Structures are given as structure tokens and as C-alpha cells.
């Protein structure tokens, strides 16, 4: 393996003699707008496949084409030498696209290297084969690293610079006047609230989604600490020790800390937390340091406060061994917020957001948020009241959960906690529910033409597909089943090219990744390639372009309904790729 240094970040290239441009065309230099991309008949995970895990490709043909059932599919190395063969499964019709599809299962192929899969009966040109892919034990480390770089790229309130290959993305410190209190206290003054992550393709900062994203990342660290503690990121803090710490804080936790420390600035003396910090309207497509809009806190919301409590309690646990001073701050904030929630039955969200035209993140109930908060408070300090609230209200595990339905995060913590005092009947019921959700996801993935483990399409459904990795991983911890881990791999396969489009859905990663996401820095800078490591939302049945289609993703900047990015989708992708990445030795300093 040849290692090519790109600033702080080390990019692994040259595997078995190939360059990065073989696996990731266009990543080493800005792609020309006139680039022509082959649409392959064979759809694969264009980053690669993990050894000893299930490996499946999908062959796609127009409806009514000659039947390919039983035809041979061959794997070739990059010198065009055949390495393996398998036969295509029976023809099926993909209900979402109407195309004829065939599964090519090459699970038994575990030779490490870079390959492509071809169906000789379709011809000999590039359309009869797949994009290149890698097979290795550690194939997703670069994907994992890039997605965390994507989180770094969303930083607010500071200068950001990322260099990969010949591309450098950067902006100066932004939004240094956050945030006006006009809508929170009535005072036209600023309460400093710098830092945090820009939420999505816009520059707002939203407490519910920010806490949800950080919570998923902290769960990833709890579940995959040996992998994530050695992850090297191109961040200014790399190698530094936190106040009160005795060893360097892992880069991964430094990045999450950027969001946690912003969240701390939002808490009010009462313990309550504003719902969001945004301008009154979305910004234009300008760089963040050029955005001079006045930005405001909204009123306090109980859903936001509960999510804040949950992530602060979780952070107090996670950071205590590395950053005890910060852990103490997180714990104090969690307990103050929990006290506020005990005294407040509402409002669920601020009573009046009518002056704001930015993202609403509205909810009709804050019970899921309180369930998550209760589980994390109990796991933190064995609070009996918090345990009682969780066990009374947590009823089942959802197959699909999101920022407005976060109780799964609490359930995962509850089921994995070493705290004593749980009701065995509740533990048993939630364990059965979790296993059932994992079984359902696995069955759906096995039946789907492209390995997708969820049915239906909505705003951000790519993120939901990545997020199912949490159900599957925790279920596997409680009731080990290799099929659950295979389903995580299939979900990642789908997001990285085994899909109707023959395209990766993550910027800068895999074959023909998105080039025009709905993301203001990507649109406003002078670099042709978009900012890296960002998962786009994907197909959306409620989108009006075209109306009601299940395969309507288009790589168009203006179509935010299918091509926006969001931190909760990227965080879910981080979790999914971490689940497939083995630990490694710490980098030499």
C-alpha cells in the first residue's frame, strides 16, 4: 500500500498497483463539467466489499430484455485476468424502477485487491461490466474517514480548510455574531453562541438535529471505540490533550466536541434550551463567511431540551476518561436540563416561530425525546425516576427512526447499559422488539433488488438506510446473527453504487459521486468538486421532480428535496461504515 500525505490527512492509494483515480474517478483533480460517465449494467458497491461478508452485485436490464437467469458473471482483476465466476439468479422486476434485475452473488470471493465484474453475454464494452471495486478487510476506512471530514467541513464559527489530492476547500471564520436574544428574551442583545455544525445545505444550527447527530456519533464511539479512537482527521486539534486530560483526546471526540460545546452555549439559566439558532430566512448561495444575516435564538422547546439532556448525559460518560473537566460540564448541563423537564410539560416547540422561514424541525410530541433523555440520565447516575419514566414509556423499537423519533437511541443505551435495576420484563420485551426489527430489515434487504433494507422513499431516506445499522448492530450484540452484519454491509453497498443510478451517494467517494449537492459552500466556492464526505438525501416519493417517482434522485443543486445534505445523514453513514471497519494501530505522531 502506498500512502500519500495530503496535509494532516493520509489517503491510502495505489492498492495492488492502481491509483486513486481508478477507484474514485475525478477525486485527484477537479472534474471537467463535460466528463462522460459510463452507466454500467452491473451495479456494485463502488468502494468495495469486506472480506468474509456477503457480497452481491445487481445486473440491471430494461424491462422485457432477454432473460439472463443462469448466465455467467466473471470477476476480473485490473489486468483483465479472470479471478472468479458465478451465475446470475432468477430474473426479478424491481418494483421501484420497473427494471429487470438479477443478483450476482460472489460471497465466496475473498481475494484482496481491486476488481470489476462482467457479464460476457451482454458484450465486451464497459456497459457490460461494473465500476471497479476493492475487496479487503479494511475497505471502508477511507469512507469512514471522509465522512468524518464531511462533519468537520460543516463547522461554524471558525476557519475551515480541507485538502484532498489537488483540491482544497476552505472558508474563513463565519457567523461570529451568533446569537441575538430578540425572540428568546425580548432583548436585542447577543448571547455568544459560536461553534457547532451547520445543519445541512444551509447555515442554520438546530438543537434537535444537532443533538441527534452528536448522539449517534457518541453511540458509534461507545460501540466501536477501538476503531474510532485511532481515526486520524485533518482538524486543528489533532494530537491535543483536553483540559484535565492525561493523554491526547481522539480526533473523533474532538470533532464531536465542536458540536457539544456549541450546544452548551444554548442552555439558559432555567435549564431549558432554544429550539434553534438561525436567520429569519435561508441564506443565499454564498460562502458562510459572507453571510451577514442577523441570526437569532428561538424560544425554548422541550423536545430540544430533552435531546440536549440526552446527548450531554451520554457525553459525560464518554468523555470522562479523556476530558474529565469537560465531562463534568456536560453532566452539570444534563442534570440542569433534566430538572427543567421535570417541571415543564411544554411547550413541545416554541409557541411562535412564525417569523422564521428556516427549517422548522417541528414535532407534535416530545415523548420520544424525553424517553431518550431518561435512558441517558439513568445510565449516567442510576436515577430511579429517569428509569421509571423510560420503562413506563418505551414500548417498542422502530425499524425506521429519525430526528423526530429518537427513542431508539434511548433503548440502545438501556439494553446495553451495565447499570442495575432494570425490569427484566421490559428488557425482554424490548430485546424481542429489537431482534424483530433486525429480522425485518434483513428480510427486506434480501428481497430488494439493490439490497436496500427499507421500503419507501422520503426526504433523507438515504440517511435512514444508513441509520438502520444501529438497530442491526445492537441486535447482533444481544443475539449474534451474521445476517445482521451482512445487512449493514448491503445498506452501505446501496449507498455507494449498488443502486438504480450506478452512482455513489456520498460526495468525493466511489464511482460518479454527487457533483452538485444542495450545499451552499459547494455551490459558492471556486472548486468544481463539492465538499467531500457528504451523504445526499436520495430519492423522495413526495418530491415534485418528477412527482411521485421512487427513483427520482437527480444530481441537481436546486433540488433540495432529493439532493440536499444533512449532518444527521452523514453521522448515520459514519456509524454504518464504522461497524464495518476493524480497529487499527494508532497513527505514529
Buried (B, 14 or more C-beta within 10 A) or exposed (E): EEEBEBEBBBBBBBBBEBBBEBBBBBBBEBBEEEEEBBEBBBBBBBBBBBBEBBBBBBBBBEEEEEEBEEBBBBBBBBEEEEBBBBEBBEBBEBEBBEBBBBBBBBEEBBEBBBBBBBBBEBEEEBEBBBBBBBBBEBBBBBBBBBBBBBBBBBBBBBEBBBBBBEBEBBBEBBBEEBBBBBBBEEEEEBBEBBBBBBBBBBBBBBBBBBBBBBBBBBBBBBBBBEBBBBBBBBBEBBEEEBEEBEEBBBBBBBBBBBBBBBBBBBBBEBBBBBBBBBBEEBBEBBBBBEBEBEBBBBBBBBBBBBBBBBBBBBBBBBBBEBBBEBBBBBBBBBBBBBEBBEEBEEBBBBEEBEEBEBBEBBBEEBBBBBBBBBBBBBBBBEBEEBBBBBBEBBEBBBBBBBBBBBBBBBBBBBBBBEBEEBEEEBBEBBBBBBBBBBBBBBEBBBEBBBBBBBBEBBBBBBBBBBBBBBBBBBBBEBBEBEBBBBBBBBBBBBBBBBBBBBBBBBBBBBBBBBBBBBBBBBBBBEBBBBBBBBBBBBBBBEBEEEEEBBBBBBBBBEBBBBBBBBBBBBBBBBBBBBBBBEEBEEEEE
